Amino acid sequence: MGRIVLTDGISRVVLAPAGPPALGFPTRIEVASGPFSASIEAEAWDYTRFLEALRRLHETLVGEAKLTFVEGEHSVTLTGNGRGGVEARIVVSDGQSPCNAFLTIRMTLDQSYLPDIIHAIQREFLSPS
């Protein structure tokens, strides 16, 4: 199985399939930044919408592509600034309600990362096995 990697050289986020689609798309999320790291499994709602939003972001350089999860506390958001810059914001939670602990990672990327992310999502999450 493959994976999708986002990194700015300081922080790293990996999204990998964690099983066949069920309610959503089982996804292993691995995040690391400095001394902080976490690895969780969660079900992503809709990689197809995320993929479409990423394609629009790549074409227009503005807007937002957001991947949400059944668990609600996790998200992967890429936002274009209209000039080729892309901010990635990844949020994961320990799921321990009512006092959740969150790890938020922000990365500054550029639009040159988007084609590889788009192809990896299509290959890893949306291609028939």
Secondary structure as UniProt FT lines:
FT   STRAND          4..7
FT   STRAND          11..17
FT   STRAND          25..33
FT   TURN            34..35
FT   STRAND          36..44
FT   HELIX           47..60
FT   STRAND          62..69
FT   TURN            70..71
FT   STRAND          75..81
FT   STRAND          85..93
FT   TURN            97..98
FT   STRAND          102..110
FT   HELIX           111..113
FT   HELIX           114..121
FT   HELIX           122..126
//
